[in-house]
Amino acid sequence: MALAIKAIPTLYGDEARRFRDMADEAERKFDMSPKRDITTDPRYQAMRTILERSNIKY
């Protein structure tokens, strides 16, 4: 028994422009957010300690 193929929703006109503007704005906000230094995270430091003690090359 064959399954019906569902149509992929597609945006047109004003909806497509609004969606594109929202996506561009979200990308700009992400690029402007401050980047944090992962090496100061206690979980990262714990992982490094475990790897150093286990003689695993990373």
Phi and psi restraints in degrees (value plus and minus 20) as a CYANA .aco file:
   2 ALA   PHI    -102.5   -62.5
   2 ALA   PSI     124.6   164.6
   3 LEU   PHI    -112.9   -72.9
   3 LEU   PSI     122.6   162.6
   4 ALA   PHI     -91.5   -51.5
   4 ALA   PSI     119.4   159.4
   5 ILE   PHI    -107.1   -67.1
   5 ILE   PSI     105.5   145.5
   6 LYS   PHI    -101.2   -61.2
   6 LYS   PSI     124.3   164.3
   7 ALA   PHI     -91.7   -51.7
   7 ALA   PSI     121.1   161.1
   8 ILE   PHI    -102.8   -62.8
   8 ILE   PSI     104.8   144.8
   9 PRO   PHI     -83.5   -43.5
   9 PRO   PSI     113.4   153.4
  10 THR   PHI    -147.1  -107.1
  10 THR   PSI     114.7   154.7
  11 LEU   PHI    -114.5   -74.5
  11 LEU   PSI     122.7   162.7
  12 TYR   PHI    -152.2  -112.2
  12 TYR   PSI     135.8   175.8
  13 GLY   PHI      41.9    81.9
  13 GLY   PSI    -152.0  -112.0
  14 ASP   PHI     -83.1   -43.1
  14 ASP   PSI     -57.0   -17.0
  15 GLU   PHI     -82.7   -42.7
  15 GLU   PSI     -60.9   -20.9
  16 ALA   PHI     -86.1   -46.1
  16 ALA   PSI     -61.9   -21.9
  17 ARG   PHI     -84.9   -44.9
  17 ARG   PSI     -61.7   -21.7
  18 ARG   PHI     -84.2   -44.2
  18 ARG   PSI     -62.8   -22.8
  19 PHE   PHI     -81.8   -41.8
  19 PHE   PSI     -64.4   -24.4
  20 ARG   PHI     -83.0   -43.0
  20 ARG   PSI     -61.7   -21.7
  21 ASP   PHI     -83.0   -43.0
  21 ASP   PSI     -61.7   -21.7
  22 MET   PHI     -85.3   -45.3
  22 MET   PSI     -59.1   -19.1
  23 ALA   PHI     -86.9   -46.9
  23 ALA   PSI     -61.8   -21.8
  24 ASP   PHI     -84.4   -44.4
  24 ASP   PSI     -60.8   -20.8
  25 GLU   PHI     -84.9   -44.9
  25 GLU   PSI     -61.3   -21.3
  26 ALA   PHI     -83.2   -43.2
  26 ALA   PSI     -58.2   -18.2
  27 GLU   PHI     -87.1   -47.1
  27 GLU   PSI     -60.8   -20.8
  28 ARG   PHI     -83.6   -43.6
  28 ARG   PSI     -62.2   -22.2
  29 LYS   PHI     -83.9   -43.9
  29 LYS   PSI     -57.7   -17.7
  30 PHE   PHI     -86.0   -46.0
  30 PHE   PSI     -60.9   -20.9
  31 ASP   PHI     -87.7   -47.7
  31 ASP   PSI     -48.2    -8.2
  32 MET   PHI    -106.4   -66.4
  32 MET   PSI     -32.2     7.8
  33 SER   PHI     -88.1   -48.1
  33 SER   PSI     124.2   164.2
  34 PRO   PHI     -86.3   -46.3
  34 PRO   PSI     117.5   157.5
  35 LYS   PHI    -107.5   -67.5
  35 LYS   PSI     114.6   154.6
  36 ARG   PHI    -118.6   -78.6
  36 ARG   PSI     132.8   172.8
  37 ASP   PHI    -107.0   -67.0
  37 ASP   PSI      92.2   132.2
  38 ILE   PHI     -88.1   -48.1
  38 ILE   PSI     -45.1    -5.1
  39 THR   PHI     -88.9   -48.9
  39 THR   PSI     -33.7     6.3
  40 THR   PHI    -110.3   -70.3
  40 THR   PSI     -25.9    14.1
  41 ASP   PHI     -92.8   -52.8
  41 ASP   PSI     109.4   149.4
  42 PRO   PHI     -79.7   -39.7
  42 PRO   PSI     -53.1   -13.1
  43 ARG   PHI     -87.8   -47.8
  43 ARG   PSI     -56.5   -16.5
  44 TYR   PHI     -85.8   -45.8
  44 TYR   PSI     -63.5   -23.5
  45 GLN   PHI     -84.5   -44.5
  45 GLN   PSI     -57.4   -17.4
  46 ALA   PHI     -85.7   -45.7
  46 ALA   PSI     -60.8   -20.8
  47 MET   PHI     -82.4   -42.4
  47 MET   PSI     -62.7   -22.7
  48 ARG   PHI     -82.8   -42.8
  48 ARG   PSI     -60.4   -20.4
  49 THR   PHI     -83.7   -43.7
  49 THR   PSI     -64.2   -24.2
  50 ILE   PHI     -81.3   -41.3
  50 ILE   PSI     -64.6   -24.6
  51 LEU   PHI     -85.8   -45.8
  51 LEU   PSI     -59.3   -19.3
  52 GLU   PHI     -85.1   -45.1
  52 GLU   PSI     -59.4   -19.4
  53 ARG   PHI     -94.0   -54.0
  53 ARG   PSI     -44.0    -4.0
  54 SER   PHI    -112.3   -72.3
  54 SER   PSI     -20.0    20.0
  55 ASN   PHI      39.2    79.2
  55 ASN   PSI      10.8    50.8
  56 ILE   PHI    -107.8   -67.8
  56 ILE   PSI     111.4   151.4
  57 LYS   PHI     -99.2   -59.2
  57 LYS   PSI     108.9   148.9
